[in-house]
Amino acid sequence: MKSLLRHWAAIATLLFGVLFLTGCSLISLDDFTLHNARIVGLDFTKGATVEMTIENTSLFKVNITGGELTAYHRGRPIGELYLQTPATLPGRSTTTVTVEIGFRFRSASAALSALGALKSSPDDITIGGYGEGRVWFFKKRFERSEVPLSKFIAIFGEVSNYL
């Protein structure tokens, strides 16, 4: 009887190990498409409320648990945007979620130079960062390399509308 229990314990441990190691491949960045995003509330001292429509093509419900984007002006960091509220994306669906995004500026002068660059040369500003998600108890971090602000603006609309 003990050997049978040990046998099943070994199989369960192996199965759990395989699931744990493959958990990172349950979802990938390609499983998500941001169809629309719009700012529904904005306070430059605190953050923004953003409504996003996201498609999740994976089989799994994904909990977006965190994320941070760093904005750079001519290669120097000017501040971060970070997720304040989590979101849940059901599997194989397109969902509209409302999240709170916080702002953290490195300095007042960096924020002012970035605001000036928004109007004169927005491609001098790049954005990169990461997002974190969870499927069951498996966590995954999605890294995003820096992209010019013009690509970011294409998602959110004309930035000058919010200034």
DSSP file (Angstrom, degrees, kcal/mol; ACC not computed):
  #  RESIDUE AA STRUCTURE BP1 BP2  ACC     N-H-->O    O-->H-N    N-H-->O    O-->H-N    TCO  KAPPA ALPHA  PHI   PSI    X-CA   Y-CA   Z-CA
    1    1 A M     >        0   0    0      0, 0.0     4,-2.1     0, 0.0     5,-0.2   0.000 360.0 360.0 360.0 -41.4    0.0    0.0    0.0
    2    2 A K  H  >  +     0   0    0      1,-0.2     4,-2.5     2,-0.2     5,-0.2   0.893 360.0  51.5 -63.0 -39.5    2.9    2.4    0.9
    3    3 A S  H  > S+     0   0    0      1,-0.2     4,-2.3     2,-0.2    -1,-0.2   0.864 108.2  52.0 -67.4 -34.5    4.5    1.8   -2.5
    4    4 A L  H  > S+     0   0    0      2,-0.2     4,-2.4     1,-0.2    -1,-0.2   0.916 110.9  47.5 -65.7 -43.0    1.3    2.5   -4.3
    5    5 A L  H  X S+     0   0    0     -4,-2.1     4,-2.6     2,-0.2    -2,-0.2   0.898 112.4  49.3 -63.7 -41.1    0.9    5.8   -2.4
    6    6 A R  H  X S+     0   0    0     -4,-2.5     4,-2.5     2,-0.2    -2,-0.2   0.900 109.9  52.3 -63.7 -40.1    4.6    6.7   -3.2
    7    7 A H  H  X S+     0   0    0     -4,-2.3     4,-2.1     2,-0.2    -2,-0.2   0.941 113.0  43.2 -60.5 -48.9    4.0    5.9   -6.8
    8    8 A W  H  X S+     0   0    0     -4,-2.4     4,-2.7     1,-0.2    -2,-0.2   0.863 112.8  53.0 -67.1 -36.5    0.9    8.2   -7.0
    9    9 A A  H  X S+     0   0    0     -4,-2.6     4,-2.5     2,-0.2    -1,-0.2   0.899 109.3  49.5 -64.0 -40.3    2.7   10.9   -5.1
   10   10 A A  H  X S+     0   0    0     -4,-2.5     4,-2.4     2,-0.2    -2,-0.2   0.910 112.4  47.2 -65.1 -42.2    5.6   10.7   -7.5
   11   11 A I  H  X S+     0   0    0     -4,-2.1     4,-2.9     2,-0.2    -2,-0.2   0.924 112.7  49.1 -64.8 -44.3    3.2   11.0  -10.5
   12   12 A A  H  X S+     0   0    0     -4,-2.7     4,-2.7     2,-0.2    -2,-0.2   0.903 112.1  48.8 -62.3 -41.3    1.4   13.9   -8.9
   13   13 A T  H  X S+     0   0    0     -4,-2.5     4,-2.5     2,-0.2    -1,-0.2   0.914 112.8  47.6 -64.2 -43.1    4.7   15.7   -8.2
   14   14 A L  H  X S+     0   0    0     -4,-2.4     4,-2.5     2,-0.2    -2,-0.2   0.926 113.0  48.3 -62.9 -45.5    5.9   15.1  -11.7
   15   15 A L  H  X S+     0   0    0     -4,-2.9     4,-2.7     1,-0.2    -2,-0.2   0.922 112.1  48.8 -61.4 -45.0    2.5   16.3  -13.1
   16   16 A F  H  X S+     0   0    0     -4,-2.7     4,-2.7     1,-0.2    -1,-0.2   0.911 111.1  51.0 -61.8 -41.6    2.6   19.4  -10.9
   17   17 A G  H  X S+     0   0    0     -4,-2.5     4,-2.5     2,-0.2    -2,-0.2   0.907 110.5  48.1 -61.9 -43.0    6.2   20.1  -12.0
   18   18 A V  H  X S+     0   0    0     -4,-2.5     4,-2.4     2,-0.2    -2,-0.2   0.929 113.2  47.9 -63.5 -45.7    5.3   19.8  -15.7
   19   19 A L  H  X S+     0   0    0     -4,-2.7     4,-1.2     1,-0.2    -2,-0.2   0.906 112.2  50.2 -61.2 -41.1    2.3   22.1  -15.2
   20   20 A F  H  < S+     0   0    0     -4,-2.7     4,-0.4     1,-0.2    -2,-0.2   0.921 113.4  44.4 -63.9 -44.4    4.5   24.6  -13.3
   21   21 A L  H  < S+     0   0    0     -4,-2.5     3,-0.4     1,-0.2    -1,-0.2   0.838 119.0  42.0 -71.0 -32.8    7.2   24.7  -15.9
   22   22 A T  H >< S+     0   0    0     -4,-2.4     3,-1.9    -5,-0.2     4,-0.3   0.551  89.8  90.9 -90.2  -6.7    4.7   24.9  -18.8
   23   23 A G  G >< S+     0   0    0     -4,-1.2     3,-1.5     1,-0.3     4,-0.4   0.837  79.5  61.2 -55.6 -33.9    2.5   27.4  -17.0
   24   24 A C  G 3  S+     0   0    0     -4,-0.4     3,-0.4    -3,-0.4    -1,-0.3   0.750 103.3  50.8 -65.9 -22.7    4.5   30.2  -18.5
   25   25 A S  G <  S+     0   0    0     -3,-1.9    -1,-0.3     1,-0.2    -2,-0.2   0.345  81.3  92.3 -98.9   7.7    3.4   29.1  -22.0
   26   26 A L  S <  S+     0   0    0     -3,-1.5     2,-0.3    -4,-0.3    33,-0.3   0.865 100.5  18.6 -64.8 -34.5   -0.3   28.9  -21.2
   27   27 A I        -     0   0    0     -4,-0.4     2,-0.3    -3,-0.4    -1,-0.1  -0.951  68.7-173.1-134.1 153.7   -0.6   32.5  -22.4
   28   28 A S    >   -     0   0    0     -2,-0.3     3,-1.9    -3,-0.1     4,-0.2  -0.922  42.7-102.8-139.0 167.3    1.5   34.7  -24.6
   29   29 A L  G >  S+     0   0    0     -2,-0.3     3,-1.5     1,-0.3    -1,-0.0   0.797 117.9  66.5 -61.0 -28.2    1.5   38.4  -25.7
   30   30 A D  G 3  S+     0   0    0      1,-0.3    -1,-0.3     3,-0.0    27,-0.1   0.664  87.1  70.0 -68.1 -15.0    0.0   37.3  -29.0
   31   31 A D  G <  S+     0   0    0     -3,-1.9    26,-2.9    25,-0.1    27,-0.4   0.578  93.3  68.1 -76.7  -8.8   -3.1   36.1  -27.3
   32   32 A F  E <   -A   56   0A   0     -3,-1.5     2,-0.4    24,-0.2    24,-0.2  -0.930  55.4-177.9-121.9 135.6   -4.2   39.7  -26.5
   33   33 A T  E     -A   55   0A   0     22,-1.9    22,-2.9    -2,-0.4     2,-0.8  -0.992  19.8-145.1-129.8 124.7   -5.3   42.5  -28.9
   34   34 A L  E     +A   54   0A   0     -2,-0.4    20,-0.2    20,-0.2     3,-0.1  -0.801  22.8 174.5 -87.3 110.8   -6.1   46.0  -27.7
   35   35 A H  E     -     0   0A   0     18,-2.6     2,-0.3    -2,-0.8    -1,-0.2   0.819  62.5  -1.4 -87.2 -33.6   -8.9   47.1  -29.9
   36   36 A N  E     -A   53   0A   0     17,-1.3    17,-2.8     2,-0.0     2,-0.3  -0.993  54.5-178.6-158.1 146.2   -9.8   50.4  -28.3
   37   37 A A  E     +A   52   0A   0    118,-0.7     2,-0.4    -2,-0.3    15,-0.2  -0.974   8.1 175.9-147.5 136.5   -8.7   52.6  -25.4
   38   38 A R  E     -A   51   0A   0     13,-2.4    13,-2.9    -2,-0.3     2,-0.6  -0.999  31.2-123.0-143.8 142.6  -10.1   55.9  -24.3
   39   39 A I  E     +A   50   0A   0     -2,-0.4    11,-0.2   117,-0.3     3,-0.1  -0.719  27.6 175.3 -83.2 120.4   -9.4   58.1  -21.4
   40   40 A V  E    S+     0   0A   0      9,-2.7     2,-0.3    -2,-0.6    10,-0.2   0.556  71.0  19.3-102.9 -11.8  -12.6   58.7  -19.4
   41   41 A G  E     -A   49   0A   0      8,-1.4     8,-2.5     2,-0.0     2,-0.4  -0.952  66.4-172.5-156.5 139.6  -11.1   60.7  -16.6
   42   42 A L  E     +A   48   0A   0     -2,-0.3     2,-0.3     6,-0.2     6,-0.2  -0.989  14.7 165.0-142.5 129.6   -7.8   62.5  -16.3
   43   43 A D  E >>  -A   47   0A   0      4,-2.8     4,-2.5    -2,-0.4     3,-1.3  -0.906  23.2-155.0-140.1 109.0   -6.0   64.2  -13.4
   44   44 A F  T 34 S+     0   0    0     -2,-0.3     4,-0.1     1,-0.3    -1,-0.1   0.686  94.8  52.6 -63.2 -17.2   -2.3   65.0  -14.1
   45   45 A T  T 34 S+     0   0    0      2,-0.1    -1,-0.3    59,-0.0    58,-0.1   0.735 127.2  16.3 -87.8 -22.4   -1.5   65.0  -10.4
   46   46 A K  T <4 S-     0   0    0     -3,-1.3    57,-1.1     1,-0.3     2,-0.3   0.770 107.7 -99.1-117.9 -46.4   -3.1   61.5   -9.7
   47   47 A G  E  <  -AB  43 102A   0     -4,-2.5    -4,-2.8    55,-0.2    -1,-0.3  -0.995  35.6 -73.5 154.2-158.2   -3.6   59.5  -12.9
   48   48 A A  E     -AB  42 101A   0     53,-2.8    53,-3.4    -2,-0.3     2,-0.6  -0.964  19.6-132.2-140.1 152.7   -6.2   58.6  -15.4
   49   49 A T  E     -AB  41 100A   0     -8,-2.5    -9,-2.7    -2,-0.3    -8,-1.4  -0.949  33.1-169.2-103.6 122.9   -9.2   56.3  -15.7
   50   50 A V  E     -AB  39  99A   0     49,-2.8    49,-2.7    -2,-0.6     2,-0.6  -0.947  16.1-154.0-122.1 131.8   -9.0   54.4  -18.9
   51   51 A E  E     -AB  38  98A   0    -13,-2.9   -13,-2.4    -2,-0.4     2,-0.4  -0.919  23.0-176.8-103.2 123.3  -11.6   52.2  -20.6
   52   52 A M  E     -AB  37  97A   0     45,-3.1    45,-2.8    -2,-0.6     2,-0.6  -0.943  24.2-149.6-125.7 142.0  -10.1   49.5  -22.8
   53   53 A T  E     +AB  36  96A   0    -17,-2.8   -18,-2.6    -2,-0.4   -17,-1.3  -0.953  28.2 179.6-108.5 115.9  -11.5   46.9  -25.1
   54   54 A I  E     -AB  34  95A   0     41,-2.9    41,-2.8    -2,-0.6     2,-0.5  -0.951  21.2-145.7-124.6 134.8   -9.2   43.9  -25.1
   55   55 A E  E     -AB  33  94A   0    -22,-2.9   -22,-1.9    -2,-0.4     2,-0.6  -0.867   9.4-165.8 -98.4 129.7   -9.5   40.6  -27.0
   56   56 A N  E     +AB  32  93A   0     37,-3.0    37,-1.6    -2,-0.5    36,-0.4  -0.951   9.5 177.7-114.3 108.3   -8.2   37.4  -25.2
   57   57 A T        +     0   0    0    -26,-2.9   -25,-0.1    -2,-0.6    -1,-0.1   0.504  49.7 102.1 -90.6  -4.2   -7.9   34.6  -27.7
   58   58 A S  S    S-     0   0    0    -27,-0.4    34,-2.0     2,-0.2    35,-0.1  -0.295  81.3-119.8 -73.5 165.9   -6.5   32.1  -25.2
   59   59 A L  S    S+     0   0    0    -33,-0.3     2,-0.3    32,-0.2    32,-0.3   0.607  87.2  82.0 -75.5 -12.5   -8.6   29.4  -23.6
   60   60 A F  S    S-     0   0    0    -34,-0.2     2,-0.4    30,-0.1    32,-0.2  -0.707  81.1-118.4-109.2 145.4   -8.0   30.8  -20.1
   61   61 A K        -     0   0    0     -2,-0.3     2,-0.5    29,-0.1    75,-0.3  -0.632  37.7-155.7 -69.9 131.2   -9.3   33.5  -18.0
   62   62 A V  E     -C   89   0A   0     27,-2.7    27,-3.1    -2,-0.4     2,-0.7  -0.951  10.6-152.1-118.9 129.8   -6.4   35.9  -17.3
   63   63 A N  E     -CD  88 134A   0     71,-2.7    71,-1.8    -2,-0.5     2,-0.8  -0.899  12.1-146.6 -98.6 116.9   -6.1   38.3  -14.4
   64   64 A I  E     +CD  87 133A   0     23,-3.2    23,-1.9    -2,-0.7    69,-0.3  -0.760  25.0 173.4 -82.7 114.1   -4.0   41.3  -15.2
   65   65 A T  E     -     0   0A   0     67,-1.9     2,-0.3    -2,-0.8    68,-0.2   0.620  51.8 -19.5-103.9 -16.0   -2.4   42.0  -11.9
   66   66 A G  E     + D   0 132A   0     66,-1.4    66,-3.0    21,-0.1     2,-0.3  -0.988  51.7 170.4-175.5 173.9    0.1   44.7  -12.6
   67   67 A G  E     - D   0 131A   0     16,-0.3    16,-2.1    -2,-0.3     2,-0.3  -0.840  11.3-157.3 169.8 155.7    2.1   46.6  -15.1
   68   68 A E  E     -ED  82 130A   0     62,-2.3    62,-2.5    -2,-0.3     2,-0.4  -0.974   1.9-162.5-151.7 135.0    4.3   49.7  -15.6
   69   69 A L  E     -ED  81 129A   0     12,-3.1    12,-2.9    -2,-0.3     2,-0.5  -0.966  12.0-151.4-115.8 134.4    5.3   51.7  -18.6
   70   70 A T  E     -ED  80 128A   0     58,-3.7    58,-1.9    -2,-0.4     2,-0.4  -0.912   7.8-148.2-106.4 131.2    8.3   54.1  -18.5
   71   71 A A  E     -ED  79 127A   0      8,-2.9     7,-3.0    -2,-0.5     8,-1.2  -0.818  13.6-164.9 -98.0 136.8    8.3   57.1  -20.7
   72   72 A Y  E     -ED  77 126A   0     54,-3.0    54,-2.1    -2,-0.4     2,-0.6  -0.957  12.4-155.9-122.9 139.4   11.6   58.4  -22.1
   73   73 A H  E >  S-ED  76 125A   0      3,-3.0     3,-1.7    -2,-0.4    52,-0.2  -0.958  86.3 -22.3-114.5 112.6   12.4   61.8  -23.6
   74   74 A R  T 3  S-     0   0    0     50,-3.0    -1,-0.2    -2,-0.6    51,-0.1   0.878 130.0 -49.3  52.4  41.9   15.5   61.5  -25.9
   75   75 A G  T 3  S+     0   0    0     49,-0.4    -1,-0.3     1,-0.2    50,-0.1   0.301 116.4 110.3  87.1  -9.2   16.6   58.4  -24.0
   76   76 A R  E <  S-E   73   0A   0     -3,-1.7    -3,-3.0    34,-0.0    -1,-0.2  -0.854  73.7-113.7-101.8 133.8   16.2   59.8  -20.5
   77   77 A P  E     +E   72   0A   0      0, 0.0    -5,-0.3     0, 0.0     3,-0.1  -0.405  33.9 174.7 -66.6 134.7   13.4   58.5  -18.2
   78   78 A I  E     -     0   0A   0     -7,-3.0    28,-2.5     1,-0.4    29,-0.5   0.617  57.2 -47.7-112.4 -21.2   10.8   61.1  -17.5
   79   79 A G  E     -EF  71 105A   0     -8,-1.2    -8,-2.9    26,-0.3    -1,-0.4  -0.969  49.8-100.1 168.8 177.8    8.2   59.1  -15.6
   80   80 A E  E     -EF  70 104A   0     24,-2.9    24,-2.1    -2,-0.3     2,-0.4  -0.921   8.5-153.5-127.1 149.4    6.1   56.0  -15.2
   81   81 A L  E     -EF  69 103A   0    -12,-2.9   -12,-3.1    -2,-0.3     2,-0.4  -0.984  27.6-176.2-112.9 131.1    2.5   55.0  -15.8
   82   82 A Y  E     -EF  68 102A   0     20,-2.0    20,-3.1    -2,-0.4     2,-0.4  -0.976  30.2-109.1-136.8 148.0    1.4   52.1  -13.6
   83   83 A L  E     + F   0 101A   0    -16,-2.1   -16,-0.3    -2,-0.4    18,-0.2  -0.574  29.9 177.9 -74.0 124.8   -1.7   49.9  -13.2
   84   84 A Q        +     0   0    0     16,-3.0    17,-0.2    -2,-0.4    -1,-0.2   0.715  67.6  42.6 -99.0 -26.9   -3.5   50.7  -10.0
   85   85 A T  S    S-     0   0    0     15,-0.9    -1,-0.2   -19,-0.0    15,-0.1  -0.971  81.4-126.0-124.0 135.7   -6.5   48.4  -10.4
   86   86 A P        -     0   0    0      0, 0.0     2,-0.3     0, 0.0   -21,-0.2  -0.259  22.5-153.8 -72.3 165.8   -6.4   44.8  -11.6
   87   87 A A  E     -C   64   0A   0    -23,-1.9   -23,-3.2    10,-0.1     2,-0.5  -0.977   6.3-141.0-139.6 152.2   -8.6   43.6  -14.5
   88   88 A T  E     -C   63   0A   0     -2,-0.3   -25,-0.2   -25,-0.2   -27,-0.0  -0.962  10.3-167.2-117.8 131.4  -10.0   40.2  -15.5
   89   89 A L  E     -C   62   0A   0    -27,-3.1   -27,-2.7    -2,-0.5     3,-0.1  -0.945  18.3-138.5-118.4 108.8  -10.2   39.0  -19.1
   90   90 A P    >   -     0   0    0      0, 0.0     3,-0.6     0, 0.0   -34,-0.2  -0.272  33.6 -94.0 -62.0 152.3  -12.3   35.9  -19.7
   91   91 A G  T 3  S+     0   0    0    -32,-0.3   -32,-0.2     1,-0.2   -30,-0.1  -0.347 101.1   7.9 -68.0 147.7  -11.0   33.4  -22.2
   92   92 A R  T 3  S+     0   0    0    -34,-2.0     2,-0.3   -36,-0.4    -1,-0.2   0.901 109.7 100.2  48.2  54.3  -11.9   33.5  -25.8
   93   93 A S  E <  S-B   56   0A   0    -37,-1.6   -37,-3.0    -3,-0.6     2,-0.5  -0.981  70.6-121.3-156.2 165.8  -13.7   36.8  -25.6
   94   94 A T  E     -B   55   0A   0     -2,-0.3     2,-0.4   -39,-0.3   -39,-0.3  -0.980  38.8-177.5-113.8 124.7  -13.5   40.5  -26.2
   95   95 A T  E     -B   54   0A   0    -41,-2.8   -41,-2.9    -2,-0.5     2,-0.6  -0.932  25.4-140.9-128.6 143.4  -14.1   42.5  -23.0
   96   96 A T  E     +B   53   0A   0     -2,-0.4     2,-0.3   -43,-0.2   -43,-0.2  -0.928  29.1 179.1-102.8 123.2  -14.2   46.2  -22.0
   97   97 A V  E     -B   52   0A   0    -45,-2.8   -45,-3.1    -2,-0.6     2,-0.5  -0.909  21.9-143.7-123.0 150.1  -12.5   46.9  -18.7
   98   98 A T  E     +B   51   0A   0     -2,-0.3     2,-0.3   -47,-0.2   -47,-0.2  -0.969  26.9 176.3-114.3 125.2  -12.1   50.2  -16.8
   99   99 A V  E     -B   50   0A   0    -49,-2.7   -49,-2.8    -2,-0.5     2,-0.5  -0.890  29.5-123.5-128.2 156.5   -8.8   50.6  -15.0
  100  100 A E  E     -B   49   0A   0     -2,-0.3   -16,-3.0   -51,-0.2   -15,-0.9  -0.872  24.4-162.9 -98.5 130.6   -7.0   53.3  -13.0
  101  101 A I  E     -BF  48  83A   0    -53,-3.4   -53,-2.8    -2,-0.5     2,-0.2  -0.965   6.5-151.8-115.9 126.7   -3.6   54.3  -14.2
  102  102 A G  E     -BF  47  82A   0    -20,-3.1   -20,-2.0    -2,-0.5     2,-0.4  -0.638   4.8-141.5 -96.1 156.4   -1.3   56.2  -11.9
  103  103 A F  E     - F   0  81A   0    -57,-1.1     2,-0.3    -2,-0.2   -22,-0.2  -0.903  14.9-178.0-114.8 144.3    1.5   58.7  -12.9
  104  104 A R  E     - F   0  80A   0    -24,-2.1   -24,-2.9    -2,-0.4     2,-0.3  -0.904  11.4-161.7-140.5 112.1    4.9   59.1  -11.4
  105  105 A F  E     - F   0  79A   0     -2,-0.3   -26,-0.3   -26,-0.3     3,-0.1  -0.744  17.5-142.2 -95.1 142.7    7.1   61.8  -12.8
  106  106 A R  S    S-     0   0    0    -28,-2.5     2,-0.3    -2,-0.3   -27,-0.1   0.872  81.4 -17.5 -69.0 -37.8   10.9   61.8  -12.1
  107  107 A S     >  -     0   0    0    -29,-0.5     4,-1.9     1,-0.1    -1,-0.3  -0.980  62.5-109.7-161.1 162.7   11.0   65.6  -11.7
  108  108 A A  H  > S+     0   0    0     -2,-0.3     4,-2.3     1,-0.2     5,-0.2   0.891 118.8  52.3 -65.5 -38.6    8.9   68.7  -12.5
  109  109 A S  H  > S+     0   0    0      1,-0.2     4,-2.5     2,-0.2    -1,-0.2   0.881 107.8  51.3 -67.0 -36.3   11.4   69.7  -15.2
  110  110 A A  H  > S+     0   0    0      2,-0.2     4,-2.0     1,-0.2    -1,-0.2   0.906 110.8  49.0 -65.0 -40.7   11.2   66.3  -16.9
  111  111 A A  H  X S+     0   0    0     -4,-1.9     4,-2.2     2,-0.2    -2,-0.2   0.906 112.3  48.0 -65.0 -41.7    7.4   66.5  -17.0
  112  112 A L  H  X S+     0   0    0     -4,-2.3     4,-2.1     2,-0.2    -2,-0.2   0.898 111.5  49.1 -67.1 -40.6    7.5   70.1  -18.4
  113  113 A S  H  X S+     0   0    0     -4,-2.5     4,-2.1     1,-0.2    -1,-0.2   0.881 111.1  51.2 -66.4 -35.5   10.0   69.1  -21.1
  114  114 A A  H  X S+     0   0    0     -4,-2.0     4,-1.7     2,-0.2    -2,-0.2   0.904 108.2  51.2 -66.8 -40.7    7.9   66.1  -22.0
  115  115 A L  H  X S+     0   0    0     -4,-2.2     4,-0.9     1,-0.2    -2,-0.2   0.898 111.2  48.6 -63.1 -39.2    4.8   68.3  -22.3
  116  116 A G  H >X S+     0   0    0     -4,-2.1     4,-1.8     1,-0.2     3,-0.5   0.897 109.9  51.6 -64.8 -40.0    6.7   70.6  -24.6
  117  117 A A  H 3X S+     0   0    0     -4,-2.1     4,-1.6     1,-0.2     7,-0.2   0.793  97.2  68.6 -68.4 -27.9    7.9   67.6  -26.7
  118  118 A L  H 3< S+     0   0    0     -4,-1.7    -1,-0.2     1,-0.2    -2,-0.2   0.887 110.2  33.8 -57.3 -38.6    4.4   66.3  -27.1
  119  119 A K  H << S+     0   0    0     -4,-0.9    -2,-0.2    -3,-0.5    -1,-0.2   0.857 128.9  33.0 -86.6 -36.4    3.5   69.3  -29.3
  120  120 A S  H  < S-     0   0    0     -4,-1.8    -3,-0.2     1,-0.2    -2,-0.2   0.915 136.4   0.0 -91.4 -45.5    6.8   69.9  -31.1
  121  121 A S    ><  +     0   0    0     -4,-1.6     3,-2.1    -5,-0.2     4,-0.2  -0.549  59.7 172.1-147.2  75.5    8.5   66.4  -31.5
  122  122 A P  G >  S+     0   0    0      0, 0.0     3,-1.5     0, 0.0    27,-0.6   0.740  76.4  67.3 -62.1 -23.1    6.4   63.6  -30.1
  123  123 A D  G 3  S+     0   0    0      1,-0.3    -5,-0.1    26,-0.1   -49,-0.0   0.574  84.1  72.8 -76.8  -5.7    8.7   60.9  -31.6
  124  124 A D  G <  S+     0   0    0     -3,-2.1   -50,-3.0    -7,-0.2     2,-0.5   0.610  89.4  75.8 -74.6 -11.4   11.4   62.1  -29.2
  125  125 A I  E <   -D   73   0A   0     -3,-1.5    24,-2.5   -52,-0.2     2,-0.3  -0.882  65.2-178.1-103.6 128.3    9.3   60.3  -26.6
  126  126 A T  E     -DG  72 148A   0    -54,-2.1   -54,-3.0    -2,-0.5     2,-0.4  -0.886  10.7-153.0-122.0 157.2    9.4   56.6  -26.4
  127  127 A I  E     +DG  71 147A   0     20,-2.6    20,-2.4    -2,-0.3     2,-0.3  -0.995  21.7 154.3-133.8 134.6    7.5   54.2  -24.1
  128  128 A G  E     +D   70   0A   0    -58,-1.9   -58,-3.7    -2,-0.4     2,-0.3  -0.971  13.9 111.7-150.9 161.3    8.4   50.7  -22.9
  129  129 A G  E     -DG  69 144A   0     15,-2.1    15,-3.5    -2,-0.3     2,-0.3  -0.949  46.8 -79.5 169.6-147.0    7.6   48.5  -20.0
  130  130 A Y  E     -DG  68 143A   0    -62,-2.5   -62,-2.3    -2,-0.3     2,-0.3  -0.959  15.5-151.1-149.4 161.9    5.9   45.3  -18.8
  131  131 A G  E     -DG  67 142A   0     11,-2.0    11,-3.6    -2,-0.3     2,-0.4  -0.966  14.4-147.0-132.3 152.1    2.5   43.8  -17.8
  132  132 A E  E     +DG  66 141A   0    -66,-3.0   -67,-1.9    -2,-0.3   -66,-1.4  -0.974  18.7 174.9-124.5 135.9    1.9   41.0  -15.4
  133  133 A G  E     -DG  64 140A   0      7,-2.8     7,-2.6    -2,-0.4     2,-0.4  -0.892  15.5-148.3-134.6 165.5   -0.9   38.4  -15.6
  134  134 A R  E     -DG  63 139A   0    -71,-1.8   -71,-2.7    -2,-0.3     2,-0.5  -0.998   7.6-170.7-139.6 133.7   -2.0   35.3  -13.8
  135  135 A V  E >  S- G   0 138A   0      3,-2.4     3,-2.8    -2,-0.4     2,-0.3  -0.993  77.1 -43.8-119.0 119.7   -3.8   32.1  -15.0
  136  136 A W  T 3  S-     0   0    0     -2,-0.5   -73,-0.1   -75,-0.3   -76,-0.0  -0.444 124.5 -29.1  54.1-119.0   -4.8   30.1  -12.0
  137  137 A F  T 3  S+     0   0    0     -2,-0.3     2,-0.5    -3,-0.1    -1,-0.3   0.283 116.2 105.2-107.7  10.2   -1.7   30.3   -9.8
  138  138 A F  E <   -G  135   0A   0     -3,-2.8    -3,-2.4  -115,-0.1     2,-0.3  -0.783  55.8-157.8 -90.8 130.9    0.8   30.6  -12.7
  139  139 A K  E     -G  134   0A   0     -2,-0.5     2,-0.4    -5,-0.2    -5,-0.2  -0.820   9.0-173.1-108.5 148.9    2.2   34.2  -13.2
  140  140 A K  E     -G  133   0A   0     -7,-2.6    -7,-2.8    -2,-0.3     2,-0.5  -1.000  13.0-150.8-142.0 141.1    3.7   35.6  -16.3
  141  141 A R  E     -G  132   0A   0     -2,-0.4     2,-0.6    -9,-0.2    -9,-0.2  -0.951  10.0-155.2-112.6 128.0    5.4   38.9  -17.0
  142  142 A F  E     -G  131   0A   0    -11,-3.6   -11,-2.0    -2,-0.5     2,-0.3  -0.910   9.0-154.9-105.9 115.6    5.1   40.4  -20.5
  143  143 A E  E     -G  130   0A   0     -2,-0.6     2,-0.4   -13,-0.2   -13,-0.3  -0.681   5.8-164.0 -88.6 143.1    8.0   42.7  -21.5
  144  144 A R  E     -G  129   0A   0    -15,-3.5   -15,-2.1    -2,-0.3     3,-0.1  -0.988  13.9-136.4-128.7 122.0    7.4   45.4  -24.1
  145  145 A S  E     -     0   0A   0     -2,-0.4   -18,-0.1   -17,-0.2   -16,-0.1  -0.246  42.6 -75.4 -71.1 165.4   10.4   47.1  -25.8
  146  146 A E  E     -     0   0A   0    -18,-0.1   -18,-0.3   -20,-0.1    -1,-0.2  -0.330  50.4-174.2 -64.0 139.0   10.3   50.9  -26.3
  147  147 A V  E     -G  127   0A   0    -20,-2.4   -20,-2.6    -3,-0.1     5,-0.0  -0.959  32.4 -96.1-129.2 151.1    8.1   52.2  -29.1
  148  148 A P  E >>  -G  126   0A   0      0, 0.0     4,-1.2     0, 0.0     3,-1.2  -0.291  34.4-115.1 -63.0 151.7    7.8   55.8  -30.3
  149  149 A L  H 3> S+     0   0    0    -24,-2.5     4,-3.2   -27,-0.6     5,-0.2   0.797 111.4  70.0 -58.7 -30.0    5.0   57.9  -28.9
  150  150 A S  H 3> S+     0   0    0      1,-0.2     4,-1.4   -25,-0.2    -1,-0.3   0.866 100.0  47.3 -59.5 -35.9    3.3   58.1  -32.3
  151  151 A K  H <> S+     0   0    0     -3,-1.2     4,-0.6     2,-0.2    -1,-0.2   0.875 112.8  49.2 -70.6 -36.3    2.5   54.4  -32.1
  152  152 A F  H >X S+     0   0    0     -4,-1.2     4,-1.6     1,-0.2     3,-1.1   0.899 108.2  53.6 -67.1 -41.5    1.2   54.9  -28.6
  153  153 A I  H 3X S+     0   0    0     -4,-3.2     4,-2.7     1,-0.3    -1,-0.2   0.840  96.6  67.4 -62.1 -34.0   -0.9   57.8  -29.8
  154  154 A A  H 3< S+     0   0    0     -4,-1.4    -1,-0.3    -5,-0.2    -2,-0.2   0.804 106.2  42.2 -58.5 -27.9   -2.5   55.7  -32.5
  155  155 A I  H << S+     0   0    0     -3,-1.1  -118,-0.7    -4,-0.6    -1,-0.2   0.913 123.1  34.2 -81.8 -46.7   -4.2   53.7  -29.7
  156  156 A F  H  < S-     0   0    0     -4,-1.6  -117,-0.3     1,-0.3    -2,-0.2   0.527 105.4-123.0 -92.9  -7.0   -5.3   56.5  -27.4
  157  157 A G     <  -     0   0    0     -4,-2.7     2,-0.4    -5,-0.2    -1,-0.3  -0.395  61.7 -14.4  92.9-175.6   -6.1   59.2  -29.9
  158  158 A E    >   -     0   0    0      1,-0.2     3,-1.3    -2,-0.1     4,-0.3  -0.477  56.0-153.1 -68.8 118.8   -4.7   62.7  -30.2
  159  159 A V  G >  S+     0   0    0     -2,-0.4     3,-2.4     1,-0.3     4,-0.4   0.833  89.2  68.7 -63.1 -34.6   -2.8   63.6  -27.0
  160  160 A S  G >  S+     0   0    0      1,-0.3     3,-0.8     2,-0.2    -1,-0.3   0.722  85.6  70.9 -62.4 -18.6   -3.4   67.3  -27.4
  161  161 A N  G <  S+     0   0    0     -3,-1.3    -1,-0.3     1,-0.2    -2,-0.2   0.754 101.5  45.4 -64.8 -22.1   -7.1   66.7  -26.8
  162  162 A Y  G <         0   0    0     -3,-2.4    -1,-0.2    -4,-0.3    -2,-0.2   0.486 360.0 360.0-100.4  -4.6   -6.2   66.0  -23.1
  163  163 A L    <         0   0    0     -3,-0.8    -1,-0.2    -4,-0.4    -2,-0.1   0.453 360.0 360.0 -88.6 360.0   -3.8   68.9  -22.5
